[in-house]
């Protein structure tokens, strides 16, 4: 499938640099893989939490993921 997106070039370049990726295709595929995983976690009724080395936690809040229906 071909996918066409309009994305700010400086945002894309910074993200590719941070992720050490050379191509837009690799970055997009990786982003979609992460979104797929996150949506399946939400569908299973899980929250997505990060934890820093000192033990502080934060919960991912993303309106698009809040629309995912939980399977019962």
C-alpha positions in Angstrom: 0.0 0.0 0.0 1.3 3.5 -0.8 0.7 6.1 1.8 1.0 9.8 1.3 1.4 12.2 4.2 2.0 15.9 4.7 4.3 16.2 7.7 6.4 19.2 8.8 9.9 18.4 7.4 11.8 19.7 10.5 9.7 17.5 12.8 10.3 14.4 10.5 14.1 15.2 10.3 14.4 15.6 14.0 12.6 12.4 14.7 14.6 10.4 12.2 17.8 11.9 13.8 16.7 11.0 17.3 15.7 7.5 16.2 18.8 7.1 14.1 16.8 6.3 11.0 17.6 7.3 7.5 14.3 6.9 5.6 10.8 8.2 6.0 9.5 4.8 5.2 11.4 3.1 8.1 10.2 5.8 10.5 6.6 5.6 9.4 6.6 1.8 9.6 8.1 2.0 13.1 5.5 4.6 14.2 2.6 2.5 12.9 4.0 -0.6 14.7 4.1 1.4 17.9 0.5 2.7 17.3 -0.7 -0.9 16.6 0.8 -2.2 19.8 -0.6 0.8 21.8 -4.1 0.3 20.4 -4.0 -3.4 21.2 -3.0 -2.6 24.8 -5.9 -0.2 25.1 -8.2 -2.7 23.6 -7.2 -5.2 26.2 -8.0 -2.7 28.9 -4.4 -1.7 29.7 -3.0 1.7 30.4 0.3 2.6 29.0 2.7 3.8 31.7 6.3 5.0 31.6 8.6 4.8 34.6 11.8 6.9 35.1 14.9 5.5 36.7 13.9 7.2 40.0 10.6 5.4 40.0 8.3 8.3 38.9 5.5 7.2 36.6 3.4 8.9 34.0 0.5 7.6 31.9 0.2 8.1 28.2 -2.8 10.3 27.4 -3.6 10.4 23.7 -7.2 11.2 22.7 -7.0 8.9 19.7 -6.2 5.9 21.9 -9.1 6.8 24.3 -11.5 6.1 21.4 -10.3 2.4 21.2 -13.0 0.2 22.6 -12.1 -2.3 25.3 -12.8 -5.9 24.6 -14.8 -7.7 27.2 
